[in-house]
């Protein structure tokens, strides 16, 4: 691993489309926060172009940011207005290899504080067809866009992967902490049988705009508490967008690397598959809830059928499986409460999400908010499927917004 300087490029990125004055946000327009929200208003359909590929979205305050194949778009979650659209400006997001590309990754943008402002980070690939003696090439860029104005703060090109080429699957910013962003680039060769057969991970100093370390054959999947969690890849690895990393051999490893220098913090080898679900709060899921700092399973977050965990962004992780729902203290790692499927006194709910002490769940046909610390029913709520939420709004998987009203 070596420190490598980045260079600017990859399209001008100067085109920022702002709606006319009648629809743009006005000074003094302030959304009201409800923390945590317990009532939601009528559905608001955002004016998205469904013909353009969407890579995912993320909330920050009363705004929602969507990363598409063409642009980064910002919306007001109270009104549904599009505030601005920052065009990527790349020539071609598809590398031009034979056959179509099916990319079902969810790659939401990532936020980082820099020089007194909040930037929205994302990575993208730009394919250039060779001419004369020049060969075709695909470059990967990391871009920062001002979250308020939509203006591009900067763009840098990442060094090429070693011994492989950038695949047709979109690169991803896995996360950002301590002025460092982590970018995963999926790679392949002409003989690749899967969506991708390897990956390269980069750590980028956001202040210096410089790559501080680069690790080939390592696919970052989560960044939490100063540790980059991902898959160490063998010669026979392949990647599927919905299913993670696989191998016919047991030559894969689950690894946690230090964000500062990429050195291994912990490693678990001898795997034939690696799938990582980021949770937050110092946790991730791979079969069971695990501590990002050590890689070890967390007591109470044990294996379960269809295990899914959410962090309430304050103090509790809630893990839901077919067998039980458990609330776990994010600091002590102690189990706070359990609702099991065979409990004769209560219905085991299916958990959708959690936010600041509230757990949003469904028990048969009823939607109910649970207390994250006790597991007790707090109150019913209705009409919302909160794939994502904060104190301003809930958003479902299809990016329909439900503004918080209570």
SULBEL-V964823 format. One record per residue. N is the residue number from 0. RES is the residue in three letters. PHI is phi in whole degrees, -180 to 180 (NA if undefined). NEAR is the number of other ideal C-beta (glycine too) atoms within 12 Angstrom. Layout:
n: [N,N]
res: [RES,RES]
phi: [PHI,PHI]
near: [NEAR,NEAR]
This chain:
n: [0,1,2,3,4,5,6,7,8,9,10,11,12,13,14,15,16,17,18,19,20,21,22,23,24,25,26,27,28,29,30,31,32,33,34,35,36,37,38,39,40,41,42,43,44,45,46,47,48,49,50,51,52,53,54,55,56,57,58,59,60,61,62,63,64,65,66,67,68,69,70,71,72,73,74,75,76,77,78,79,80,81,82,83,84,85,86,87,88,89,90,91,92,93,94,95,96,97,98,99,100,101,102,103,104,105,106,107,108,109,110,111,112,113,114,115,116,117,118,119,120,121,122,123,124,125,126,127,128,129,130,131,132,133,134,135,136,137,138,139,140,141,142,143,144,145,146,147,148,149,150,151,152,153,154,155,156,157,158,159,160,161,162,163,164,165,166,167,168,169,170,171,172,173,174,175,176,177,178,179,180,181,182,183,184,185,186,187,188,189,190,191,192,193,194,195,196,197,198,199,200,201,202,203,204,205,206,207,208,209,210,211,212,213,214,215,216,217,218,219,220,221,222,223,224,225,226,227,228,229,230,231,232,233,234,235,236,237,238,239,240,241,242,243,244,245,246,247,248,249,250,251,252,253,254,255,256,257,258,259,260,261,262,263,264,265,266,267,268,269,270,271,272,273,274,275,276,277,278,279,280,281,282,283,284,285,286,287,288,289,290,291,292,293,294,295,296,297,298,299,300,301,302,303,304,305,306,307,308,309,310,311,312,313,314,315,316,317,318,319,320,321,322,323,324,325,326,327,328,329,330,331,332,333,334,335,336,337,338,339,340,341,342,343,344,345,346,347,348,349,350,351,352,353,354,355,356,357,358,359,360,361,362,363,364,365,366,367,368,369,370,371,372,373,374,375,376,377,378,379,380,381,382,383,384,385,386,387,388,389,390,391,392,393,394,395,396,397,398,399,400,401,402,403,404,405]
res: [UNK,UNK,UNK,UNK,UNK,UNK,UNK,UNK,UNK,UNK,UNK,UNK,UNK,UNK,UNK,UNK,UNK,UNK,UNK,UNK,UNK,UNK,UNK,UNK,UNK,UNK,UNK,UNK,UNK,UNK,UNK,UNK,UNK,UNK,UNK,UNK,UNK,UNK,UNK,UNK,UNK,UNK,UNK,UNK,UNK,UNK,UNK,UNK,UNK,UNK,UNK,UNK,UNK,UNK,UNK,UNK,UNK,UNK,UNK,UNK,UNK,UNK,UNK,UNK,UNK,UNK,UNK,UNK,UNK,UNK,UNK,UNK,UNK,UNK,UNK,UNK,UNK,UNK,UNK,UNK,UNK,UNK,UNK,UNK,UNK,UNK,UNK,UNK,UNK,UNK,UNK,UNK,UNK,UNK,UNK,UNK,UNK,UNK,UNK,UNK,UNK,UNK,UNK,UNK,UNK,UNK,UNK,UNK,UNK,UNK,UNK,UNK,UNK,UNK,UNK,UNK,UNK,UNK,UNK,UNK,UNK,UNK,UNK,UNK,UNK,UNK,UNK,UNK,UNK,UNK,UNK,UNK,UNK,UNK,UNK,UNK,UNK,UNK,UNK,UNK,UNK,UNK,UNK,UNK,UNK,UNK,UNK,UNK,UNK,UNK,UNK,UNK,UNK,UNK,UNK,UNK,UNK,UNK,UNK,UNK,UNK,UNK,UNK,UNK,UNK,UNK,UNK,UNK,UNK,UNK,UNK,UNK,UNK,UNK,UNK,UNK,UNK,UNK,UNK,UNK,UNK,UNK,UNK,UNK,UNK,UNK,UNK,UNK,UNK,UNK,UNK,UNK,UNK,UNK,UNK,UNK,UNK,UNK,UNK,UNK,UNK,UNK,UNK,UNK,UNK,UNK,UNK,UNK,UNK,UNK,UNK,UNK,UNK,UNK,UNK,UNK,UNK,UNK,UNK,UNK,UNK,UNK,UNK,UNK,UNK,UNK,UNK,UNK,UNK,UNK,UNK,UNK,UNK,UNK,UNK,UNK,UNK,UNK,UNK,UNK,UNK,UNK,UNK,UNK,UNK,UNK,UNK,UNK,UNK,UNK,UNK,UNK,UNK,UNK,UNK,UNK,UNK,UNK,UNK,UNK,UNK,UNK,UNK,UNK,UNK,UNK,UNK,UNK,UNK,UNK,UNK,UNK,UNK,UNK,UNK,UNK,UNK,UNK,UNK,UNK,UNK,UNK,UNK,UNK,UNK,UNK,UNK,UNK,UNK,UNK,UNK,UNK,UNK,UNK,UNK,UNK,UNK,UNK,UNK,UNK,UNK,UNK,UNK,UNK,UNK,UNK,UNK,UNK,UNK,UNK,UNK,UNK,UNK,UNK,UNK,UNK,UNK,UNK,UNK,UNK,UNK,UNK,UNK,UNK,UNK,UNK,UNK,UNK,UNK,UNK,UNK,UNK,UNK,UNK,UNK,UNK,UNK,UNK,UNK,UNK,UNK,UNK,UNK,UNK,UNK,UNK,UNK,UNK,UNK,UNK,UNK,UNK,UNK,UNK,UNK,UNK,UNK,UNK,UNK,UNK,UNK,UNK,UNK,UNK,UNK,UNK,UNK,UNK,UNK,UNK,UNK,UNK,UNK,UNK,UNK,UNK,UNK,UNK,UNK,UNK,UNK,UNK,UNK,UNK,UNK,UNK,UNK,UNK,UNK,UNK,UNK,UNK,UNK,UNK,UNK,UNK,UNK,UNK,UNK,UNK,UNK,UNK,UNK,UNK,UNK,UNK]
phi: [NA,-139,-74,-131,-78,-94,-132,-78,151,83,90,-72,62,-96,-81,-118,-93,-118,-60,-67,-60,-72,-115,-76,-65,-114,-55,97,-73,-122,-75,-94,-97,-128,-126,-85,-75,-127,-134,-131,-84,-66,-62,-118,-89,-76,-79,-86,-94,-72,-80,-99,-59,-106,-98,138,-147,-148,-99,-146,60,-86,-123,-125,-117,-112,-102,-113,-67,-109,-163,-108,-114,-117,-129,-88,-79,-80,-105,86,-69,-82,-88,-165,-137,-105,-67,-71,80,-87,-74,-159,-79,-104,-76,91,-69,-64,87,-83,-116,-112,-122,-103,-64,-106,-126,-69,-67,-124,-107,-150,-88,-143,50,81,-128,-103,-106,-102,-106,-156,-117,-152,-109,-133,-93,-126,-78,-71,-137,64,-88,-78,-90,-62,-149,-124,-101,-113,-123,-110,-125,-117,-122,-61,-66,-82,-97,84,-80,-71,-78,-171,-138,-134,-93,-87,-62,-70,-61,-94,77,-156,-117,-67,-81,-75,-83,-67,-70,-140,-85,-75,176,-146,-147,50,61,-131,-108,-114,-120,-109,-117,-83,-128,-160,-125,-63,-93,-62,-101,-108,-64,-160,-122,-159,-160,-129,-114,-123,-106,-121,-73,-74,-77,-86,54,-142,-74,-92,-155,-135,-127,-78,61,-132,-108,-67,-124,-155,-130,-158,56,78,-124,-97,-100,-170,-107,-86,-106,-96,-68,-102,-78,-146,-122,-122,-55,-97,-133,75,-100,-142,-156,-75,-105,-98,-110,-97,-133,-97,-132,-113,-114,-68,-61,-64,-138,80,-69,-62,-91,-157,-151,-129,-99,78,-108,-106,-153,-141,-130,-120,-111,-63,-119,101,71,97,-133,-149,-118,-146,84,-143,-72,-131,-84,-63,-76,-121,80,-85,-61,-95,-55,100,-96,-76,-56,-160,-71,57,-67,-142,-127,-132,-111,-84,65,-139,-153,-132,-108,-113,-113,-122,-136,-64,-86,-166,-116,-132,-102,-126,-67,-70,-94,-84,68,-86,-75,-89,-164,-143,-123,-95,-67,-100,-72,-72,-95,-142,-82,-74,-82,-100,-86,-95,-166,-150,-156,45,90,-118,-115,-101,-143,-126,-120,58,-89,-100,-99,-140,-101,-101,-78,-66,-85,-116,81,-78,-63,-98,-174,-79,-149,-147,78,-133,-119,-78,-61,-148,-161,-149,-74,-106,-168,-109,-132,-88,-61,-89,69,-87,-103,-124,-62,-72,-128,-169]
near: [24,17,19,26,18,34,18,22,22,32,27,19,33,17,21,28,22,22,23,10,10,10,19,23,28,15,7,6,16,13,28,20,21,27,20,34,36,30,24,34,27,18,21,30,19,34,20,28,18,13,9,19,25,31,36,31,36,37,37,30,26,31,38,46,44,42,40,33,28,27,37,53,41,42,40,33,43,31,29,29,31,33,36,32,32,41,26,36,26,33,23,24,34,26,32,21,22,9,11,10,26,16,29,18,32,24,36,33,42,41,30,36,23,27,15,9,19,27,38,43,47,45,48,47,44,33,28,22,17,12,9,6,5,9,13,19,22,38,34,45,42,49,49,40,42,30,33,24,21,34,28,33,33,31,36,34,36,41,30,24,36,20,14,26,32,40,37,32,41,43,45,43,44,42,39,36,31,24,23,36,47,50,49,49,48,49,38,31,19,14,12,25,17,30,33,40,32,40,44,41,46,46,46,51,29,35,20,19,30,28,34,35,30,34,38,26,34,44,49,47,41,43,39,38,29,26,41,48,48,49,43,36,42,27,18,22,38,37,40,24,25,15,16,34,40,29,28,15,18,18,23,37,32,43,36,38,39,28,37,21,21,33,21,23,27,23,23,26,21,16,27,22,28,42,28,40,29,36,39,30,34,35,41,44,40,38,28,30,42,40,32,42,24,22,35,22,25,36,18,33,42,23,20,26,14,19,33,29,41,42,38,36,26,25,26,42,46,52,46,40,29,17,20,32,44,39,41,43,28,36,16,16,28,20,27,30,27,27,34,22,21,13,17,9,8,22,21,28,33,29,39,32,40,45,38,27,29,42,49,44,38,27,26,12,11,17,31,32,39,45,27,37,26,19,34,20,22,23,21,20,35,21,20,36,27,36,27,35,39,34,30,35,44,43,42,26,17,18,37,29,41,39,36,35,23,18]
